[in-house]
């Protein structure tokens, strides 16, 4: 299973926690089973604590890194077949 695309779908300041951004990251994964390829599109809810003055690009990067970490844990839990 390979990550082939990742983008921030939406983001907003947390309504009660100052300095926290929440949002959804769109991740596209490609999986090969035998000779058949399958594409999966996921919307992953994420959050990150962001210092004041952080640029939009850095906020997007923080949210995408959170999503990439979630995907890495998912792949690790799928076992050896997830690395093909």
C-alpha positions in Angstrom: 0.0 0.0 0.0 1.5 3.3 -1.1 0.5 6.9 -0.4 0.2 8.6 -3.8 -1.4 11.9 -2.9 -2.0 13.9 0.3 -3.7 17.3 0.6 -5.5 19.4 3.3 -9.2 19.3 2.5 -10.3 21.7 5.2 -9.0 23.3 8.4 -10.3 25.6 11.1 -9.3 26.8 14.6 -10.6 24.6 17.4 -13.7 26.3 18.9 -12.5 25.9 22.5 -8.7 25.2 22.6 -6.5 28.2 21.7 -3.6 27.4 19.4 -5.1 24.1 18.1 -6.1 23.6 14.5 -8.4 20.8 13.4 -9.3 19.6 9.9 -9.4 16.8 7.4 -6.6 15.6 5.2 -7.4 13.8 1.9 -5.1 10.8 1.4 -5.0 8.6 -1.7 -3.6 5.2 -1.3 -2.8 2.7 -4.0 -2.8 -1.0 -3.2 -1.7 -3.9 -5.4 -3.3 -7.3 -4.8 -1.9 -9.8 -7.2 -2.0 -8.1 -10.5 -4.9 -5.8 -9.7 -4.4 -2.2 -8.5 -7.0 -0.6 -6.3 -7.1 3.1 -5.2 -8.5 4.2 -1.9 -9.4 7.8 -1.1 -9.6 8.6 2.7 -10.6 11.7 4.6 -8.6 11.6 7.8 -9.6 13.9 10.7 -6.5 15.5 12.3 -5.5 18.2 14.8 -2.3 20.0 15.6 -1.2 22.5 18.2 0.1 25.5 16.3 2.1 28.5 17.7 0.8 32.0 17.0 2.0 33.5 13.8 2.4 30.1 12.0 2.0 30.4 8.2 -0.8 28.7 6.4 1.7 26.5 4.6 3.3 25.4 7.9 -0.2 24.6 9.3 -1.0 22.5 6.3 2.3 20.7 6.7 1.6 20.0 10.4 -1.8 18.6 9.5 -0.5 16.4 6.7 2.3 15.1 8.9 -0.3 14.0 11.5 -2.2 12.2 8.7 0.9 10.6 7.4 1.7 9.3 10.9 -1.8 7.8 11.1 -1.3 6.1 7.7 2.1 4.7 8.7 0.5 3.2 11.9 -2.3 1.7 9.8 0.2 0.2 7.4 2.2 -1.3 10.3 -0.9 -2.9 11.7 -1.9 -4.5 8.4 1.2 -6.6 8.6 3.8 -7.7 6.0 1.4 -7.6 3.0 1.0 -3.8 3.5 4.6 -3.2 2.3 4.0 -4.6 -1.2 
